Amino acid sequence: METAADSREYRVVFFCPASNARLERLEVPVRRLLSRIQAPPAELAPLTEAGALTEAGWQVYLVRSLTERSAAQAMAAYISEATCALAAEVDAEVLGLYVDVSGDSARICRCGPEDGPETFAGRRQAALHRTSEWLEVAPASLSALFQLDPPDAEYEPDADDRFVEEKLREARTLMERYRTAK
C-alpha cells in the first residue's frame, strides 16, 4: 500500500461552513471528480491547525495525494466544478482554493448551493487576499496554512486587478437584477 504524500508544489483546499461540513459527505463528489478526470487517488484531510479559520466558523479540508503524483495539480482546472459540487452536497456556500506554491499562481472559486460560481485567478498573493476577504479572516491565517510568507500588508491592486474588480461588480449587479426579475 502506498503512503500518503503531500505535494509541496500544489495545494487544493476547500473551506466549508463548520456546521454543514461532514467529511463522509464531502469525499463522494471529490472522489467522483478525481475518477472522471483520471487524477491520482487522493483523500480529503481535515486541517486541524486552521486556528483562526475554525474560530470564524470554517472547516478546512486539504486534498491529500495518496501517491507521489499530485491530485491537487490535476484538479487545478476543475476547482470551480469541485467547489460547486461540494456546495450542492452540503447545501451551503463553499470556497475552493488551488495554489501553485512554486509558480506563484492561484485560483479560487466561491459557490453557493443555488448560485453560480464566482472565480478569481492570479498571483498567489492577490488570490490569498481575495480568499481572506471572502472568508472574512486575516490574510496571515491563510498564509500559515500553506507555510508561505504572509501577504504584504501594503498590497495594492494594479490596473488589471482593478479592471477585473469592476467587471465582477458589474456582473454581480446584473446577476442580482436577473434574480429579482424572476
Salt bridges, closest charged atoms under 4 A:
GLU27 OE2 - ARG31 NH2 3.78
GLU43 OE2 - ARG64 NE 3.16
GLU81 OE2 - ARG36 NH2 2.06
GLU89 OE2 - ARG25 NE 3.72
ASP104 OD2 - ARG123 NH2 2.70
ASP104 OD1 - ARG124 NH2 3.86
ASP115 OD1 - ARG179 NH2 3.31
GLU118 OE1 - ARG110 NH2 2.78
GLU118 OE2 - ARG172 NH1 2.28
GLU165 OE2 - ARG130 NH2 1.56
GLU165 OE1 - ARG169 NH1 3.97
GLU166 OE1 - ARG169 NH2 3.18
GLU170 OE1 - LYS167 NZ 3.52
GLU176 OE2 - ARG179 NH1 3.55
